[in-house]
């Protein structure tokens, strides 16, 4: 992912009118503004649509894109779809379900269990809590290595 971003960033001016660049931190800081910026980028009609009728659509967008809403809907879907061994019937009908069953059974033999917590808290800096010290160091080293020739990290200087 980082490599693709760097390649793209080295050849793209972020101030071009056909480029919208947001950081997760800026979205978390002001979700309403981020939604309005995305809508304006897509077209003035989308921007106006969000503001019409006492911002009814904007309120729905903010509700359905909230961490709380996504945690419930995505985590439930993830858990029921990818954390439970599919029935024999499902496995017969769908080769992917059969492969999933094998993976889940192999993981269980190794003492591993998929918990389906794809969306956690949504906080900025959560990786510092979630990742081990060694994982964090390896991640930071890799980021430094891959961004050495780019100004991409300057996007987070104000955060």
GIWOKA-V87622 format. One record per helix or strand. SS is the DSSP state (H for helix, E for strand). FROM is the first residue (numbers start at 1). LEN is the number of residues. If there is no record, write none. Layout:
ss=SS from=FROM len=LEN
ss=SS from=FROM len=LEN
This chain:
ss=H from=2 len=10
ss=H from=24 len=6
ss=H from=31 len=12
ss=H from=44 len=21
ss=H from=67 len=16
ss=H from=88 len=6
ss=H from=95 len=15
ss=H from=127 len=4
ss=H from=133 len=15
ss=H from=152 len=5
